[in-house]
Amino acid sequence: MSAATEAAAIPITVDFSGGLEMLFDNQRRHSVSLPAVDASGKPATIAFLIDHLCRTLMKDPRAELFVLDNHIRPGILVLINDADWELEGEEAYEIQPRDNILFVSTLHGG
């Protein structure tokens, strides 16, 4: 892999709603510069983004409210450019420049 490939980044917007913003510094919208490839040199996917968000952006230690067994926790809707991620291939979707990824919690405590 060349240095140019390693340095390449994809500009995206990530939004959190439904209470998830509390895990990310109480900020709903984040402009993220995501590495274009993961550690193995494969194109950045939603799965890679989720791991990246947990490692670099999450301020709250309660990662289990966002991920469970290294996957998005059940009860969290994911929209890619306003479309349900199930229509886009879920975690396998390859991130594109200027994508908008929205994570919405539908879980409510009681």
Residue, then its C-alpha position, 0 to 999 in steps of 0.5 A: m500500500s502506498a503512502a498516498t493510499e494510507a493518507a487518503a481520507i473520505p469526508i463524511t457526516v455522521d449524525f446521532s439521535g435518540g439519545l446516542e449523541m450523549l455517547f459522542d460528547n453530546q454532539r449530534r452532528h460530526s464531520v468525520s475524515l474517515p481513512a479510505v481503507d482499513a488496516s487490511g487495505k480493504p475499502a472503508t465500510i460501515a463496519f470499519l466506520i463503527d469501529h473507528l467511531c468507537r475508538t476515536l469519537m466516543k467520549d462515553p465509556r459505555a460503548e455497549l449502548f452503541v455496539l454489542d459483539n462488535h456490531i451495531r446494537p439491536g434497536i439502533l436504526v442506521l440510515i445511509n443518505d436517508a435510506d435504510w442500511e438494509l437496502e445498502g448492504e448493512e455493515a458491508y456498504e463501502i463508504q463514499p465521499r460526502d455520505n451522511i450516516l445517521f444512527v438513531s436509537t429506538l431504545h427507551g429506558g424505563 
